[in-house]
Amino acid sequence: MAVCDVAIIGGGTSGAYFAREMARRGYAVTVIDALPRDKIGTKYDIFHIAERDFARFEIPRPVEGDPAWAFEFAKNRNADPENRSPVTAMNPTVGLHLREYTLLLVEAAEKAGAKFVFDASFDSFLFEDGKISGLRYKRRGRRTSLNARCVVDCSGIPAVGRTQLPPTYGMETFPLGGDDMFYVTLRYVKLLDEKDYLDGSTFWAYYKSWIAPCADPKGAIIGVGAVTSFEHCDEIYEDMCRHIDLPTHTVERVERGATPYRRPPYTLVADRFIACGDAACLTKSESGEGVTSAMTQIRIAADALDRALTLGDASKELLWNVNKRYNDAQGADFAFLRALLTGVINAATFDEFKYVFASGAITDGLMDAVSAGAEPKLTPAMVMPVLTAFLKGIATGRLSRDTLKAAARALKNALEIKAHYLDFPPTTAGYYAWVLKADVLWHRVGKMR
């Protein structure tokens, strides 16, 4: 029977990054992934990392000419449903090829001492005295047992480890699907007029859609998201084309993918177990992206796991601080934005979106704050244009009182949820009382429509 300190399910960006962090600390790490090595990171082509995050997470920063590098841009525009009244945020961003970049992270983990077993699918957990003691995996028709002091689920949307936990193990085992997902269709297009070549991205919140650069400087990616189905993505795209004069283009290929869009499990840890990345729904509330948001939690989890293993056992009690530290660092802000955006976007109509952009309520400073991926640090200069525009909108009939009430409720819910997440219990003792209140708060929020 094979033995290691840390067994990781999934060798994508989250699994490889966690493996590097633990191997750097001197632990024996084994990563299993259901795909062969040459297929790792192939669920889609392009993803983004903000320039500031390469140094922050100590990850490779490809440059033009490297296989993983695709393009770079800084301008992020947000516009109304007819592509008018754009607001621009500056957020230097690097577009990367997922497969090539994932391999860079795998190689960094291997260099640190981690072992990867590809073409190996998770089968089941091993238990000792009611606690996880490792896992079994299948590879080429053969089952192998792997003893481990802790198992980490980085298996992505399938969450093959978390969803197979015993119902009494203390962590939610919900599967991801249905309206817990953000379904995304990406059209890789060739732009037919040079004047339309892109110098940045444009996002249309009303449609949950965008156009952004791609690896071909004469091309672009037109992305459409929906919280119901890929078919709904296509309906949104047709509606968008009726109202927006998109650049003249031809479609070269289409990719379809999904990302979690729901709150994470209330606890990210259990006895000798940690959930990370998409398996724990750790995606950015305003965009659905999850690579670097997962890295924030992974660093916290690696610190806690290091301490727990040093003390002799990765028990739930010794790992519990992962929840508190994650909520303080990022989780509470993500919960705030998810609650706020759900209420506002569900309430506002086509014409109200047009009015809000035309009124100047959304400023460059506000968008810069949102693009940082956390709750905007609201200043009087940001708040006053919003208040003025809303009051004027009510007075002129451009905004309905129902929409204003819905927006006020959304803000109230968001503030209450953030405060509740910042008040996460420091020990397991107060957890179930905390969960009961959290359930009530999220029920008020509802889901994105």
Secondary structure, DSSP 8 states (H G I E B T S, - for coil): -EEEEEEEE--SHHHHHHHHHHHHTT--EEEE-SS-GGGTT-S-SEEEEEHHHHHHHT-----TTSTTEEEEEEEEEEE-TTS-S-EEEEEEEEEEEHHHHHHHHHHHHHHHT-EEE-S-EEEEEEEETTEEEEEEEEETTEEEEEEEEEEEE---TT-TTGGGS-TTSSS------GGGEEEEEEEEEEESSGGG--SEEEEETTTTEEEE--SSTTEEEEEEEESS-HHHHHHHHHHHHHHS----EEEEEEEEEEEE-S---S-SEETTEEE-GGGGT---TTT---HHHHHHHHHHHHHHHHHHHHHT---HHHHTHHHHHHIIIIIHHHHHHHHHHHHHHHH--HHHHHHHHHTT-S-HHHHHHHHTTS-----HHHHHHHHHHHHHHHHHTSS-HHHHHHHHHHHHHHHHHHHHHHT--SSGGGHHHHHHHHHHHHHHH----
